[in-house]
Amino acid sequence: MTVRELIQQARIDRVEAEILLADILEVERAWLIAHGEHLVAEPALTLFTDHATARQNGEPLAYVLGYRDFRSLRLGVNRHVLIPRRETEHLVEWAIECIDVGAKRVLDLGTGSGAIALACKAERPGAMLTAIDCSVEALACAEANARSLGVQVEWLESHWFEQLGAAQWDLVVSNPPYISASDAHLRQGDLPAEPDSALIGGQTGLESIEHIVEHTPDHLVPGGWLLLEHGFDQADAVTASMRDRGFQHIRSRRDWSGQPRMTGGQWQP
Ligand SMILES: C[S@@+](CC[C@H](N)C(=O)[O-])C[C@H]1O[C@@H](n2cnc3c(N)ncnc32)[C@H](O)[C@@H]1O
């Protein structure tokens, strides 16, 4: 079958079909468009059919491909980790600003695929990154990404701060689960395929965030920062929570679509 026929017959979005076929043939999408009459042979033919069927059945494109690009990195992903989001790239930008003004020891809480820790370390090799997750499978994915990228991060299995003793950092950054367990969005798009433990922040959606805000001061040096990603309608609640805990210089930032999606504060006891 030719490239054009395969793409036309796949019962999925045409661009996604092109992305899947380009990935299998290890060519650019532009090449496919210019070589519509190219004959696709086995095993690529069967692999493409399998991938297109998985996509048709609702498997997220990133899981079918096995990767997602995040800032300058190509990160391996699987069903044990959240698919890294563009919004989180802004959180990394903010973390890098903190590193540039002196934060050296950085903790990524709930690292998933390792996205935040790996991007910070890749872009600022002088920083010392520690990343934790409660999911052994997520840590395995993050460590595999670190190995293939040649990036050094300390990976630890921990329920938030529980296994971290009295260690302290200059910067704590986290994209924790922040969706309410009753939120209808959990049944939409890619979310049903992603791990609940990466998405759901209790009944209110704020339980993980509140836990992190409560305990972070025990692990921040004076002057250290906490940066949190959150839902588009949670900035006020996260700000209030940080203010009540005694954080200062609290501010929220917007993502590429103009939504206030991250809030940070400085710990000055
Ligand atoms: C929203 S995902 C973020 C993943 C990654 N940091 C990113 O931005 O793509 C939240 C992560 O927090 C982890 N997590 C959830 N509850 C946790 C807990 N109690 N302790 C440690 N990690 C937890 C999940 O396993 C998941 O990997």
Ligand as a Chemical Component Dictionary entry (heavy atoms), coordinates in Angstrom:
data_LIG
# 
_chem_comp.id                   LIG 
_chem_comp.type                 NON-POLYMER 
_chem_comp.pdbx_formal_charge   0 
_chem_comp.three_letter_code    LIG 
# 
loop_
_chem_comp_atom.comp_id 
_chem_comp_atom.atom_id 
_chem_comp_atom.alt_atom_id 
_chem_comp_atom.type_symbol 
_chem_comp_atom.charge 
_chem_comp_atom.model_Cartn_x 
_chem_comp_atom.model_Cartn_y 
_chem_comp_atom.model_Cartn_z 
_chem_comp_atom.pdbx_ordinal 
LIG C1  C1  C 0  0.487 15.993 37.506 1  
LIG S1  S1  S 1  1.676 14.686 37.597 2  
LIG C2  C2  C 0  3.128 15.621 37.171 3  
LIG C3  C3  C 0  4.206 14.821 36.486 4  
LIG C4  C4  C 0  5.375 15.679 35.981 5  
LIG N1  N1  N 0  5.967 16.447 37.044 6  
LIG C5  C5  C 0  4.913 16.606 34.880 7  
LIG O1  O1  O 0  4.785 17.810 35.132 8  
LIG O2  O2  O -1 4.685 16.129 33.759 9  
LIG C6  C6  C 0  1.797 14.466 39.343 10 
LIG C7  C7  C 0  2.793 13.440 39.824 11 
LIG O3  O3  O 0  2.730 13.415 41.248 12 
LIG C8  C8  C 0  2.872 12.084 41.689 13 
LIG N2  N2  N 0  2.244 11.965 43.009 14 
LIG C9  C9  C 0  0.937 11.900 43.308 15 
LIG N3  N3  N 0  0.757 11.785 44.636 16 
LIG C10 C10 C 0  1.997 11.764 45.184 17 
LIG C11 C11 C 0  2.473 11.655 46.514 18 
LIG N4  N4  N 0  1.630 11.538 47.543 19 
LIG N5  N5  N 0  3.797 11.664 46.722 20 
LIG C12 C12 C 0  4.657 11.785 45.674 21 
LIG N6  N6  N 0  4.268 11.892 44.397 22 
LIG C13 C13 C 0  2.948 11.891 44.147 23 
LIG C14 C14 C 0  2.181 11.243 40.628 24 
LIG O4  O4  O 0  2.636 9.913  40.654 25 
LIG C15 C15 C 0  2.556 12.011 39.354 26 
LIG O5  O5  O 0  3.717 11.492 38.777 27 
# 
loop_
_chem_comp_bond.comp_id 
_chem_comp_bond.atom_id_1 
_chem_comp_bond.atom_id_2 
_chem_comp_bond.value_order 
_chem_comp_bond.pdbx_ordinal 
LIG C1  S1  SING 1  
LIG S1  C2  SING 2  
LIG S1  C6  SING 3  
LIG C2  C3  SING 4  
LIG C3  C4  SING 5  
LIG C4  N1  SING 6  
LIG C4  C5  SING 7  
LIG C5  O1  DOUB 8  
LIG C5  O2  SING 9  
LIG C6  C7  SING 10 
LIG C7  O3  SING 11 
LIG C7  C15 SING 12 
LIG O3  C8  SING 13 
LIG C8  N2  SING 14 
LIG C8  C14 SING 15 
LIG N2  C9  SING 16 
LIG N2  C13 SING 17 
LIG C9  N3  DOUB 18 
LIG N3  C10 SING 19 
LIG C10 C11 SING 20 
LIG C10 C13 DOUB 21 
LIG C11 N4  SING 22 
LIG C11 N5  DOUB 23 
LIG N5  C12 SING 24 
LIG C12 N6  DOUB 25 
LIG N6  C13 SING 26 
LIG C14 O4  SING 27 
LIG C14 C15 SING 28 
LIG C15 O5  SING 29 
# 
